[in-house]
Amino acid sequence: MSLRDFLLLVAICLAWAVNNVVSKVVVAEWHVPPLTYAALRFAIVLVATLPWLLPMPRPAWRIVLVGLLMGGGTFALLFIGLQTVSPSEAAIVSQAGVPITTLLSIVMLGERIHWRRALGITLTLVGVLLVVWQPGFSISAGMLLVLAAAFAGSLGAVLMKQMDEVAPLRFQAWVGMASFVLLAPLALASERAEWHRVVEAGWGFIAALVFSALVVSVMAHTAFYMLIKRYEANLLSPLTLITPLATIGLGVMITGDRLDTLMIVGSAIALLGVLIVAVRRTGAPIPQAQEHS
């Protein structure tokens, strides 16, 4: 990998990490309704990518479903989860998307794995379990929502694998379209009474929204897809572990995330598992969610 592309990948991962922390501030500290936040984000994505909307990728039902899963479904669940889950915890739990993608590829695409990748999957899930486990042998609703977001993103990635190649900006346009059409009426029906929080958040929220939509969704994701075309997934995937590591660091500094022994051990085991899965050659797609925004 060239130095320029490596620095680009680092910038992408840092943008994703910053977005994890920014999203936490928006929904947990400014109390902006999560569905409204997600709907506005994808409205901006749609407007920015509208020139690339047509022609519609085929089959139509699949691009709409992929857009819903990798866009509105993933981020709506993630933003709701971030109301009670720290950015660090969310970043580690989201790594479950890597083994989930592999397992779905086995079931849906007939791919096979060897013992090393099976070990990686097991380690990732064990590490995630250590992070999400609460005293009293329970898992919080917020953690389950983040896990559901990881699953939605992974399912969308596998379904996208079954499509012909879609240009990155056209893909983002349909993610924006499908997600906004889904989330706007849901936000209107369930969060209208909380819309004053958007006004109260002021210019800070507008800056966060523009960063999330344009810098993260349009620019960072598009640049990442360009790198996927140039380099093999087993080279890129390990390097994207910069995102959860940076999220943990930013979360500790900005939102006061916990960093106790269990969190450190669980994170280390999960990231080791992801690394083992990632460095094995595979046709499974890289899930987009590891902003995992």
Backbone as a ProteinNet text record, in pm:
[ID]
protein_1_A
[PRIMARY]
MSLRDFLLLVAICLAWAVNNVVSKVVVAEWHVPPLTYAALRFAIVLVATLPWLLPMPRPAWRIVLVGLLMGGGTFALLFIGLQTVSPSEAAIVSQAGVPITTLLSIVMLGERIHWRRALGITLTLVGVLLVVWQPGFSISAGMLLVLAAAFAGSLGAVLMKQMDEVAPLRFQAWVGMASFVLLAPLALASERAEWHRVVEAGWGFIAALVFSALVVSVMAHTAFYMLIKRYEANLLSPLTLITPLATIGLGVMITGDRLDTLMIVGSAIALLGVLIVAVRRTGAPIPQAQEHS
[TERTIARY]
85.5	0	89	54.5	131.9	111.5	208.3	198.1	74.6	45.2	-71.6	-199.6	-213.4	-334.8	-341.7	-225.8	-224.4	-271.5	-221.8	-264	-412.5	-460.7	-603.2	-685.2	-640.7	-712.6	-712	-599.8	-593	-693.1	-699	-793.2	-937.1	-966.8	-1101.7	-1136.8	-1045	-1070	-1087.3	-1008.6	-1022.2	-1154.6	-1199.9	-1330.8	-1441.5	-1433.6	-1532.4	-1528.5	-1408	-1394.7	-1452.3	-1418.1	-1473.1	-1625.2	-1677.5	-1822.4	-1890.5	-1825.5	-1882.1	-1902.3	-1800.6	-1807.1	-1905.5	-1902.3	-1994.9	-2139.2	-2166.9	-2303.3	-2350.3	-2258.8	-2291.5	-2329.9	-2251.7	-2281	-2417.7	-2445.8	-2571.6	-2692.2	-2692.5	-2813.8	-2819.6	-2703.7	-2703.5	-2687.7	-2609.8	-2588.1	-2677.4	-2697.1	-2786.8	-2929.6	-2948.7	-3081.4	-3159.1	-3087	-3153.6	-3214.9	-3341.1	-3404.9	-3326.1	-3295.1	-3205.4	-3259.5	-3388.8	-3445.3	-3445.1	-3471.7	-3467.8	-3326.2	-3228.7	-3087.5	-3050.2	-3089.4	-3057.1	-3128.7	-3256.3	-3333	-3271.1	-3232.8	-3171	-3035.7	-2961.2	-2831.4	-2850.2	-2945.1	-2961.3	-3032.3	-3106.5	-3163.2	-3050.8	-2949.6	-2835.5	-2755.4	-2736.3	-2665.8	-2738.3	-2871.3	-2950.6	-2935.8	-2946.6	-2934.2	-2794.8	-2691.4	-2554.4	-2524.9	-2591.4	-2562.4	-2673.8	-2770.1	-2887.1	-2847.5	-2745.2	-2708.7	-2669.6	-2632.5	-2590.1	-2701	-2822.9	-2929.9	-2969.1	-2972.9	-3016.2	-2898	-2899.8	-3003.7	-3002	-3115.4	-3128.7	-3059.8	-2976.3	-2913.7	-3019.7	-2989.2	-3080.8	-3021.8	-3109.4	-3254.5	-3292.9	-3403.6	-3445.3	-3469.9	-3535.3	-3569.8	-3444.4	-3338.2	-3217.4	-3143.8	-3131.8	-3061.1	-3137.2	-3270.4	-3349.9	-3328.7	-3331	-3312.3	-3171.6	-3071.5	-2933.7	-2919.5	-2980	-2975.1	-3037.7	-3151.3	-3218.7	-3134.1	-3075	-2998.1	-2868.3	-2793.3	-2662.8	-2671.9	-2787.8	-2807	-2899.6	-3026.4	-3122	-3133.5	-3137.8	-3151.3	-3033	-2913.2	-2792.5	-2780.6	-2795	-2767.8	-2881.5	-3003.8	-3113.8	-3093.1	-3061.1	-3037.1	-2914.8	-2808.1	-2686.4	-2710.6	-2781.1	-2804.5	-2893.4	-2992.3	-3075.5	-2990.2	-2902.9	-2815.3	-2718.3	-2669.9	-2572.4	-2632.6	-2762.5	-2822.5	-2777.9	-2747.9	-2710.5	-2576.5	-2520.3	-2394.2	-2283.8	-2164.6	-2054.3	-2001.2	-1936	-1876.4	-1775	-1695.6	-1596.4	-1663.3	-1766.3	-1837.7	-1902.4	-1964.7	-2029.8	-1928.2	-1809.2	-1707.5	-1660.6	-1644.7	-1601.5	-1713.6	-1833.8	-1947.3	-1973.2	-1953.1	-1973.2	-1876.5	-1763.3	-1669	-1727.4	-1836.5	-1905.2	-1954	-1965.3	-2008.1	-1914.3	-1784.2	-1687.6	-1715.4	-1720.8	-1755	-1898.5	-1991	-2128.3	-2134	-2059.8	-2053.9	-1999.7	-1895.5	-1837.3	-1937.3	-2006.1	-2104.3	-2220.6	-2267.2	-2374.6	-2327.5	-2200.1	-2145.5	-2142.8	-2116.5	-2118.7	-2260.1	-2359	-2498.1	-2557.8	-2535.6	-2604.7	-2526	-2392.9	-2310.5	-2236	-2250	-2185.7	-2034.8	-1981.3	-1837.2	-1793	-1665.9	-1610.5	-1500.9	-1483	-1376.6	-1292.3	-1168.2	-1079.5	-1068.4	-990.7	-990.7	-940.9	-846.8	-795.5	-905.2	-984.3	-1091.3	-1201.5	-1225.6	-1321	-1273.3	-1140.9	-1083.6	-1102.8	-1078.6	-1096.5	-1239.3	-1335	-1476.2	-1507.4	-1457.6	-1483.3	-1423	-1298.9	-1234.3	-1309	-1350.6	-1423	-1551.1	-1626.9	-1753.6	-1732.1	-1626.9	-1595	-1557.7	-1474	-1434.2	-1551.5	-1638.5	-1758.7	-1846.4	-1858.8	-1941.1	-1886.1	-1754.3	-1694.4	-1725.3	-1726.6	-1754.5	-1900.2	-1991.5	-2134.7	-2191.7	-2122.2	-2179.3	-2185.8	-2300.9	-2323.4	-2327.8	-2299.5	-2314	-2454.5	-2462.6	-2592.5	-2622.4	-2521	-2534	-2645.5	-2638.6	-2737.9	-2668.2	-2738.4	-2689.6	-2790.3	-2742.3	-2833.1	-2902.4	-3017.3	-3091.6	-3009.3	-2932	-2848.4	-2745.2	-2682.8	-2585.1	-2651	-2770.8	-2842.6	-2876.1	-2907.2	-2936.1	-2811.7	-2696.6	-2571.9	-2538.8	-2562	-2543.1	-2638.2	-2762.4	-2858.8	-2815	-2755.6	-2703.2	-2590.8	-2502.4	-2393.1	-2447.3	-2550	-2611.8	-2675.3	-2745.7	-2810	-2706.3	-2597.1	-2491.3	-2428.2	-2407.5	-2347.5	-2439.9	-2567.6	-2663.9	-2668.7	-2668.8	-2668	-2543.6	-2426.8	-2301.7	-2303.7	-2360	-2366.6	-2465.6	-2579.3	-2674.9	-2614.3	-2533.4	-2467.8	-2367.9	-2307.7	-2212.4	-2278.3	-2410.3	-2483.1	-2529.7	-2494.8	-2532.6	-2414.7	-2446	-2340.4	-2278.8	-2156.2	-2087	-2163.6	-2179.9	-2249.4	-2148.1	-2148.4	-2057.5	-2080.7	-1973.8	-1987.1	-2088.3	-2086	-2178.5	-2322.4	-2340	-2475.5	-2526.9	-2437.5	-2476	-2515.1	-2435.5	-2468.1	-2600.1	-2628.5	-2754.5	-2873.2	-2863.1	-2974.5	-2981.6	-2868.1	-2871.3	-2945.6	-2913.4	-2981	-3129.7	-3165.1	-3306.2	-3385.8	-3340.7	-3414.3	-3423.3	-3314.2	-3311.4	-3400.7	-3397.2	-3480.8	-3629.3	-3664.6	-3805.7	-3854.5	-3766.4	-3804.4	-3808.9	-3704.2	-3688	-3772.9	-3796.3	-3871.2	-4009.7	-4091.4	-4222.7	-4214.1	-4112.6	-4096.5	-4063.3	-3973.9	-3939	-4058.5	-4135.3	-4253.7	-4356.9	-4372.6	-4474.3	-4433.2	-4303.7	-4262.9	-4182.5	-4126.2	-4034.8	-4071.7	-4185.8	-4221.6	-4220.5	-4260.9	-4266.7	-4127.2	-4022.3	-3885.5	-3806.8	-3871.2	-3798	-3740.1	-3793.4	-3736.9	-3592	-3552.3	-3413.8	-3318.3	-3364.4	-3282	-3251	-3353.1	-3335.7	-3245.5	-3265.5	-3185.9	-3038.2	-3011.1	-2871.5	-2797	-2870.2	-2811.8	-2708.2	-2610.6	-2509.7	-2420.5	-2404.1	-2324.7	-2385	-2517	-2584.6	-2572.3	-2585.9	-2573.4	-2434.6	-2332.3	-2195.4	-2179.9	-2235.9	-2228.6	-2301.9	-2416.1	-2496.5	-2423.7	-2366.9	-2293.6	-2170.7	-2099.9	-1983.3	-2025.4	-2131	-2176.6	-2220.8	-2295.6	-2351.7	-2249.5	-2179.8	-2092.8	-1952.2	-1890.3	-1753	-1749.2	-1838.4	-1833.9	-1903.3	-2031.9	-2106.7	-2061.9	-2055.7	-2026.4	-1876.9	-1794	-1652.4	-1575.5	-1588.2	-1508.5	-1548.2	-1679.3	-1722.1	-1686.9	-1703.4	-1669	-1519.4	-1437.9	-1293.1	-1255.7	-1325.3	-1296.6	-1329.4	-1441	-1475.9	-1371.9	-1314.1	-1207	-1085	-1055.6	-943.2	-971.8	-1098.9	-1136.1	-1107.4	-1129.1	-1102.9	-953.3	-869.5	-724.8	-653.6	-705.4	-634.3	-725.1	-662.9	-739.2	-796.9	-911	-979.1	-894	-811.9	-731.3	-616.4	-590.6	-495.6	-565.2	-683.4	-754.5	-817.7	-877.1	-953.3	-872.2	-749.5	-673.5	-645.9	-621.1	-589.5	-709.8	-830.8	-949.6	-970.7	-889.6	-896.3	-850.7	-793.3	-763.6	-890.7	-1005.4	-1131	-1171.2	-1184.4	-1222.3	-1116.8	-989.3	-884.1	-889.7	-908.3	-920	-1047.5	-1155.6	-1280.7	-1265.5	-1195.4	-1172.4	-1093.9	-987.3	-907.9	-987.9	-1063.5	-1145.4	-1257.9	-1314.8	-1423.7	-1378.4	-1259.6	-1205.1	-1178.9	-1128	-1093.2	-1213.9	-1311.6	-1419.4	-1547.2	-1590.2	-1717.8	-1700	-1576.1	-1552.8	-1584.1	-1556.3	-1585.2	-1504.8	-1563.3	-1492.6	-1382.2	-1273.5	-1164.1	-1107.4	-1190.9	-1147.1	-1083.3	-1042.1	-971	-1056	-1184.3	-1272	-1287.1	-1298.2	-1310.8	-1183.4	-1067.6	-939.9	-922	-946.7	-929	-1027.4	-1154.7	-1255.1	-1223.6	-1181.1	-1146.6	-1028.5	-926.7	-807.7	-842.2	-924.3	-962.5	-1045.7	-1141	-1226.9	-1146.3	-1056	-977.1	-877.9	-825.5	-739.6	-819.8	-941.5	-1026.7	-1056.8	-1087.7	-1113.6	-989.9	-874.1	-749.5	-728.2	-754.5	-738.6	-835.5	-960.2	-1059.6	-1019.1	-971.9	-944.9	-825.6	-722.2	-601.6	-613.8	-718.5	-742	-811.4	-768.4	-829.3	-973.3	-1060.6	-1202.7	-1272.5	-1382.3	-1465	-1571.1	-1577.8	-1679.8	-1652.4	-1755.4	-1735.9	-1702.9	-1638.1	-1611.9	-1738.2	-1793.4	-1912.2	-1882.7	-1970.5	-1950.1	-1977.1	-2016.3	-2051.4	-1952	-1839.1	-1744.4	-1702.5	-1794.3	-1773.9	-1791.5	-1843.1	-1886.1	-1924	-2007.1	-2092.5	-2069.1
-119.3	0	124.2	219.4	342.9	425.5	511.3	596.7	685.6	737.3	824.2	749.9	626.2	549.8	507.7	478.9	444.5	563.3	681.9	801.4	829.8	801.6	818	722.7	597.6	500.1	541.1	591.9	639.3	753	846.3	958.6	908.7	808.7	750.7	689.2	609.9	543.7	645.5	751.1	855.1	928.7	951	1015	927.3	797	705	707.9	710.3	710.9	838.5	952.3	1079.3	1077.3	1020.4	1016.5	932.1	824.2	743.6	829	908.8	992.1	1107.4	1169.8	1279.7	1231.5	1113	1059.4	1036.2	990.5	972.6	1105.7	1210	1341.9	1391.1	1370.6	1419.7	1355.4	1221.6	1153.1	1140	1142.6	1120.1	1247.3	1343.8	1466.5	1580.2	1589.5	1691.8	1640.7	1508.5	1445.4	1467.5	1474.5	1480.4	1343.7	1336.4	1206.1	1126.8	1000.3	923.9	899.1	871.1	848.7	978	1088.5	1218.7	1249.4	1222.9	1244.6	1160.6	1032.7	945	988.8	1027.2	1070.4	1195.2	1292.9	1415.3	1385.4	1294.8	1256.3	1202.3	1109.8	1048.5	1140.5	1237.5	1339	1419.1	1455.5	1529.8	1442.2	1315	1222.3	1213	1202.1	1191.3	1315.8	1432	1557.3	1568.1	1531.2	1543.4	1448.2	1332.4	1230.3	1216	1306.5	1296.5	1284.4	1354.9	1341.1	1198.6	1114.6	977.8	875.3	920.9	828.5	735.3	786.7	708.1	683	569.1	466.3	382.5	328	249.6	114.3	77.4	-56.1	-166	-274.7	-388.8	-508.4	-592.5	-576.9	-467.9	-401.4	-286	-322.9	-436.7	-473.4	-495.4	-546.1	-576.7	-449.7	-353.2	-229.6	-152.8	-158.1	-92.5	-162.2	-295.6	-371.5	-351	-354.7	-331.2	-190.8	-92.2	44.9	59.1	-7.7	-2.1	-68	-182.6	-256	-184.3	-140.5	-79.3	68.6	128	268.6	288.7	310.4	345.1	242.3	113.5	10.5	8.4	8	3.1	124.9	245.2	365.1	403.1	370.1	393.3	309.7	181.9	94.1	140.3	179.1	223.8	350.6	448.1	574.5	554.9	467.7	438	372	278.5	211.9	306.7	405.7	500.7	592.1	593.7	671.1	617.1	486.8	425	353.2	333.1	260.6	360.5	339.9	431.4	408.6	509.2	490.3	376	361.4	254.1	117.7	100.2	-27.4	-54	48.7	32.6	-5.3	56.3	27.2	-117.5	-169.4	-308.2	-404.2	-377	-465	-468.9	-356.4	-351.2	-441.6	-476	-566.3	-705.1	-734.5	-861.9	-872.6	-757.5	-760.5	-838.9	-843.6	-916.9	-1067.2	-1133.2	-1276.1	-1303	-1211.1	-1230.9	-1232.6	-1142.1	-1140.9	-1272.6	-1322.8	-1450.2	-1564.1	-1569.1	-1675.3	-1666	-1543.7	-1527.3	-1565.9	-1540	-1578.7	-1730.3	-1800.1	-1946.5	-1996.4	-1939.1	-1983.8	-1942.7	-1817.2	-1762.1	-1776.1	-1778.7	-1784.1	-1916.1	-2003.9	-2134.6	-2131.3	-2026.6	-2020	-2112.4	-2149.2	-2238.7	-2167.7	-2209.1	-2153	-2266.3	-2232.6	-2329.3	-2296.8	-2377.6	-2370.1	-2235.4	-2169.9	-2042	-1936.3	-1928.5	-1829.5	-1866.4	-1995.8	-2038.6	-1993.9	-2004.8	-1957.1	-1806	-1732.7	-1587.6	-1548.8	-1617.1	-1590	-1613.5	-1724.6	-1758.3	-1653.6	-1613.5	-1513.3	-1379.5	-1339.3	-1212.3	-1214.8	-1322	-1330.8	-1339.9	-1410.5	-1416.1	-1277.9	-1205.7	-1071.4	-976.1	-981.5	-897.6	-931.7	-1061.6	-1103.5	-1046.9	-1044.6	-986.9	-838.2	-768.4	-624.8	-596.2	-676.4	-646.1	-700.2	-797.5	-862.9	-765.9	-762	-672.2	-751.1	-686.3	-755	-812.2	-932.6	-997.4	-1083.9	-1108	-1196.5	-1152	-1025.7	-972.6	-886.4	-862.6	-775.9	-663.8	-540.7	-426.4	-418.8	-350.1	-331.9	-252.9	-154.9	-76.8	-162.7	-254.7	-344.7	-432.8	-482.1	-566.3	-488.1	-360.9	-278	-257.7	-239.5	-224.9	-355.7	-468.4	-598.4	-614.3	-570.9	-576.9	-488.9	-373.4	-285.3	-354.6	-423.4	-496.7	-606.5	-674.9	-781.1	-724.3	-612.4	-550	-510.2	-449.3	-410.7	-530.6	-638.7	-759.2	-824.7	-833.6	-891.3	-809.2	-677.5	-591.1	-611.7	-629.8	-650.1	-779.6	-885.3	-1013.9	-1006.2	-940.1	-922.9	-840.6	-740.6	-659.2	-742.3	-842.1	-930.1	-1002.8	-1022.4	-1094.7	-1004.2	-875.8	-781.6	-754.9	-703	-651.2	-529.4	-495.6	-384.3	-253.6	-178.5	-50.2	59.5	165.9	277.7	333.8	369.8	412.6	524.9	629.9	741.4	701.9	613.1	564.5	481	400.3	322.2	413.4	516.9	609.9	681.1	712.3	778	690.1	560.1	471.3	437	435.7	424.6	543.9	663.9	783.7	781.9	744.4	741.9	643.1	517.4	413.6	445.8	495.4	522.3	639.4	746	861.8	827.1	752.5	713.9	628.3	547	464.9	546.4	626.2	689.3	814.4	890.5	1015.5	993.7	900.2	879.6	820.9	737.2	682.9	793.1	884.2	996.6	1088.2	1111.1	1195.8	1136.1	1004.5	938.2	922.5	903.7	867.5	973.6	1073.2	1165.4	1312.2	1338.9	1477.4	1566.6	1510.7	1589	1628.2	1560.9	1587.7	1672.4	1719.7	1793.7	1925.7	1975.3	2099.5	2079.9	1953.5	1925.3	1960.7	1945.4	1978.6	2128	2209.2	2354.3	2393.5	2329.4	2361.7	2327.3	2222.7	2183.2	2285.2	2360	2473.4	2437.2	2528.1	2514.9	2393.8	2352.2	2231.8	2110.4	2101.4	1988.8	1997.7	2117.2	2133	2089.9	2129.3	2088.9	1937.2	1876	1730.1	1660.7	1714.8	1655.6	1661.3	1776.9	1792.8	1701.7	1694.9	1606.9	1461.9	1419.5	1281.5	1246.5	1336.6	1307.6	1321.9	1436	1465	1407.1	1432.3	1385.4	1233.8	1180.6	1037.6	954.5	979.7	894.8	912.4	1036	1059.1	1048.1	1123.3	1128.7	1006.1	973.8	864.5	729.8	702.2	573.4	560.1	667	662	637.9	706	686.1	543.5	487.6	350.4	250.9	272.3	183.8	192.7	309.5	324	240.7	238.3	157.9	9	-30.3	-171.1	-218.3	-130.2	-166	-182.8	-112.6	-114.9	-225.2	-260.8	-352.9	-465.3	-577.4	-692	-665	-729.5	-708.9	-752.3	-858.8	-906.9	-812.9	-713.9	-608.6	-492	-454.2	-338.7	-367.1	-485.5	-515.5	-499.4	-554.4	-534.6	-388.2	-308.2	-167.6	-88.8	-135.1	-63.4	-80.6	-165.6	-175.8	-46	44.4	178.7	243.6	215.6	279.9	248.3	119.7	95.1	141.1	128.4	173	324.4	398.2	544.3	583.4	508	537	521.4	416.3	395.2	512.3	552.9	665.4	793.7	825	947.1	937.7	818.2	800.5	823	772.3	792.6	941.1	1011	1152.1	1245	1216.4	1312.6	1277.9	1153.1	1116.7	1036.9	1023.8	957.7	809.6	740.1	597.4	519.9	412.3	326.4	251	225.8	147	60.1	-32.8	-121.4	-246.8	-336	-456.4	-540.6	-558.6	-640.2	-579.8	-447.6	-379.8	-397.9	-383.5	-397.3	-539.8	-638.2	-778.8	-817	-779.7	-811.7	-748.1	-621.7	-551.5	-618.2	-653.8	-717.1	-850.2	-931.5	-1061.9	-1043.7	-949.8	-926.7	-878.5	-783.6	-729.3	-832.2	-917.9	-1027.1	-1121.6	-1152.3	-1238.5	-1177	-1047.6	-977.3	-982.4	-963.2	-966	-1102.3	-1210	-1345.4	-1368.7	-1325.9	-1341.5	-1260.3	-1139	-1045.6	-1086.4	-1144.3	-1174.3	-1303.2	-1381.1	-1499.1	-1458.3	-1509.3	-1473.1	-1520.9	-1433.8	-1467.5	-1383.1	-1437.4	-1360.2	-1281.1	-1294.5	-1223.2	-1074.2	-993.8	-849.4	-792.3	-676.9	-606.7	-532.2	-558.6	-484.2	-336.2	-255.1	-110.1	-57.7	-117.1	-59.2	-32.2	-65	-50	93.7	184	320	316.8	234.8	185.4	282.6	443.1	505.7	523.1
0	0	0	-85.9	-92.7	34.1	63.8	182.1	173.5	55.6	39.4	74	24.6	51.9	198.8	258.8	400.8	484.6	454.5	527.8	505.1	382.6	354.6	440.2	452.1	533.7	680.9	729.3	868.1	889.1	793.3	803.8	804.8	721.5	718.1	853.8	907.9	1036.6	1149.4	1146.4	1248.6	1234.9	1111.6	1090.9	1147.4	1124.1	1180.5	1333.2	1390.6	1536.4	1596.1	1536.8	1584.1	1575.4	1467.9	1450.7	1558.1	1601.7	1710.1	1835.4	1868.3	1988.7	1968.2	1851.3	1821	1830.7	1777.2	1780.1	1923.4	2008.7	2149.9	2213.7	2186	2241.3	2193.2	2064.8	2007	2073.7	2086.8	2134.6	2286.4	2354.7	2499.4	2580.3	2530	2605.6	2556.7	2426	2372.5	2361.5	2379.2	2379.8	2249.9	2138.6	2008.1	1980.9	1941	1914.9	1810.5	1838.5	1750.1	1610.2	1597.6	1464.3	1383.2	1449.5	1381.8	1334.9	1420.5	1384.3	1262.4	1264.9	1152.9	1025.4	1037.2	919.3	856.6	939.3	887.1	822.6	883.6	825.9	684.5	667.4	536.2	437.8	487.4	397.6	331.9	411.6	357.6	260.9	297.9	208.3	74.4	78.9	-43.5	-129.7	-69.7	-145.8	-208.2	-131.7	-181.3	-296.2	-297.2	-399.2	-502.1	-499.6	-589.5	-737.4	-786.1	-927.9	-968.1	-872.2	-902.3	-876.2	-845.5	-807.7	-922.3	-1043.3	-1159.2	-1251.7	-1321.8	-1323.1	-1196.1	-1162.2	-1039.6	-1055.5	-959.3	-965	-962.5	-1027.1	-1033.6	-960.1	-901.5	-891	-791.5	-820.3	-741.1	-595	-571.8	-434.5	-350	-415.4	-338.5	-298.4	-389	-353.5	-246.5	-251.3	-147	-12.8	-13.6	110.3	165.9	78.5	122.7	180	112.4	161.5	299.6	319.4	449.4	558.7	526.5	626.7	662.1	560	585	619.5	596	627.2	745	715.7	820	930.8	896	997.7	1092.3	1036.3	1118.7	1208.8	1151.4	1229	1322.5	1288	1381.6	1507.6	1488.9	1603.9	1683.2	1611.6	1679	1759.9	1701.4	1771.3	1894	1883.7	2001	2108.9	2067.4	2162.5	2229.6	2153.2	2208.7	2315.4	2329.6	2438.8	2574.6	2580.8	2708.8	2704.8	2585.8	2570.5	2536.5	2590.8	2562.3	2420.7	2360.5	2228.5	2225	2331.2	2335.9	2331.5	2413.8	2414.8	2279.2	2221.9	2091.6	1984.2	1988.1	1887.1	1894.6	2016.8	2032	1995.8	2044.2	2013	1862.6	1795.2	1650	1574.8	1637.5	1571.9	1553.2	1623.4	1601.5	1457.6	1389.3	1249.8	1160.3	1193.6	1110	1112	1229.3	1227.1	1183.3	1213.3	1168.2	1015.7	951.1	805.4	752.3	817.4	774.5	789.3	902.7	925.4	826.9	799.5	701.4	561.1	531	401.3	386.2	496.3	494.1	464.9	534.6	521.3	387.3	346.6	230.5	100.7	109.1	-11.9	-27.6	70.9	61.3	77.5	142	160.6	273.9	270.8	371.6	450.3	573.6	656.8	713.2	748	811.3	959.9	1029.9	1175.7	1227.8	1155	1203.9	1207.4	1102.3	1101	1199.6	1219.6	1321.4	1459.9	1482.3	1608.8	1621.5	1513.1	1515.5	1547.4	1486.7	1513.6	1661	1713.2	1853.6	1947.1	1920.3	2005.1	1999.7	1880.7	1868.5	1950.7	1937.8	2009.9	2160.7	2203.5	2347.2	2398.8	2323.1	2363.4	2371.2	2271.5	2272.8	2392.1	2421.3	2535.2	2665.9	2681.1	2801.7	2813.4	2699.6	2701.3	2734.9	2679.6	2696.4	2826.2	2890	3008.3	3124.8	3189.5	3302.2	3433.1	3546.4	3675.1	3689.3	3745.6	3755.4	3635.2	3549.1	3433.1	3339.5	3300.1	3207.4	3103.3	2993.9	2887.2	2870	2867.8	2861.2	2726.2	2725.7	2601.1	2499.7	2548	2458.5	2387	2460.3	2398.6	2292.6	2323.3	2226.8	2099.8	2114.9	1998	1911.9	1976.5	1901.3	1829.4	1896	1830.9	1712.2	1729.2	1619.7	1502.7	1534.6	1429.3	1352.7	1425.9	1360.5	1270.4	1316.5	1235.7	1109.2	1123.4	1006.7	902.3	947.3	854.4	786.5	861.2	804.4	702.2	733.9	639.5	511.8	526.7	409.1	324.5	389.4	317.5	237.5	296.3	226.3	109.6	129.5	20.2	-93.1	-58.1	-159.7	-239.4	-175.1	-241.2	-359	-352.3	-455.6	-569.9	-563.4	-668.3	-761.1	-880.2	-965.7	-897.8	-934.8	-871.4	-891.7	-782.5	-785.2	-754.6	-833.2	-809.3	-668.6	-597.6	-457.4	-435.2	-516.2	-495.2	-529.1	-626.9	-655.5	-538.4	-482.7	-365.3	-249.9	-223.2	-115.7	-141.7	-268.4	-302.5	-265.4	-293.6	-262.2	-114.3	-47	99.4	157.9	108.7	156.8	125.9	4.3	-35.5	48	51.3	123.7	272.5	329.5	472.8	510	431.4	462.1	450.3	346.9	327.4	444.2	501.1	616.5	744.3	769.2	900.2	919.8	812.5	827.1	887.5	834.3	897	1037.6	1063.1	1198.5	1297.6	1257.6	1344.6	1366	1261.1	1271.4	1366	1359.8	1440.9	1586.9	1613.4	1749.5	1823	1751.5	1817.9	1799.5	1743.4	1712	1835.5	1948.6	2071.9	2121.6	2070.9	2114.9	2016	1911.3	1808.4	1859.4	1970.4	2025.9	2068.5	2093.8	2131.2	2016.9	1893.9	1778	1778.2	1805.2	1808.7	1924.9	2039.2	2157.8	2138.1	2059.2	2036.5	1951.5	1869.7	1797.4	1692.3	1678.6	1574	1594.8	1718.5	1743.6	1676.4	1684.5	1619.9	1468.4	1414.3	1268.8	1222.9	1297.6	1263.3	1270.4	1375.6	1389.8	1276.5	1238.2	1132.3	998.3	967.5	840.9	839.1	951.8	959.7	938.1	1006	995.5	854.2	790.4	658.5	546.8	543.4	429.5	446.5	562.5	581.4	598.7	683.4	714.1	606.3	582.2	489.1	344.4	297.9	156.4	127.9	200.4	167.6	217.5	346.9	402.9	344.8	338.2	284	136.6	60.1	-82	-100.2	-21.4	-29.3	9.6	108.6	150.6	40.3	-30	-141	-252.2	-271.8	-370.4	-329.3	-199.7	-152.2	-166.3	-145.8	-162	-304	-401.6	-541.5	-568.4	-493	-516.9	-439.8	-321.4	-233.5	-187.4	-151.4	-104.5	34.1	59.3	187.1	305	286.3	398.5	432.1	348.2	381.9	451.1	401.7	456.3	592.3	606.6	728.6	857.1	864.9	989.1	1018.8	913.9	935.1	985.7	953.7	1001.9	1151.6	1215.5	1361.9	1428.1	1348.8	1400.5	1454.3	1390.6	1430.9	1574.5	1613.2	1753.6	1852.9	1817.7	1909.4	1929.6	1819.7	1831.2	1905	1882.6	1952.4	2102.7	2143.5	2286.4	2345	2275.8	2324.4	2333.4	2228.5	2228.2	2330.3	2344.7	2440.3	2583.8	2615.8	2750.7	2776	2675.1	2691.7	2689.9	2603.2	2579.5	2654.8	2650.1	2712.9	2841.3	2889.8	3017.8	3018.4	2907.9	2899.6	3004.3	3052.9	3147.4	3073.7	3143	3086.4	3197.9	3245.8	3352.7	3293.2	3381.1	3336.9	3242.1	3275.7	3192.3	3052.9	3046.3	2917.7	2835	2899.4	2828.5	2778	2865.5	2827.3	2716.5	2734	2632.3	2498.7	2501.2	2377.7	2308.5	2387	2329.8	2264.5	2332.1	2276.5	2149.7	2154.1	2037.5	1917.6	1940	1829.3	1775.7	1862.6	1816.4	1726.9	1768.2	1686.3	1551.1	1550.5	1424.2	1335	1394.5	1317.7	1253	1327.2	1272.4	1157.7	1175.8	1068.8	946.9	969.8	860.7	775.7	837.2	760.7	681.3	704.8	623.7	496.1	383.1	255.8	253	207.3	203.3	100.2	47	-46.2	25.4	157.1	231.8	228	211	205.6	341.8	341.2	466.5	507	625.8	664.9	683	638.5	644.7	786.9	865	983.3	1082.1	1061.2	1171.4	1190.1	1182.1	1230.4	1378.3	1240.8	1248.2	1264.5	1130.4	1097.5	1029.7
[MASK]
+++++++++++++++++++++++++++++++++++++++++++++++++++++++++++++++++++++++++++++++++++++++++++++++++++++++++++++++++++++++++++++++++++++++++++++++++++++++++++++++++++++++++++++++++++++++++++++++++++++++++++++++++++++++++++++++++++++++++++++++++++++++++++++++++++++++++++++++++++++++++++++++++++++

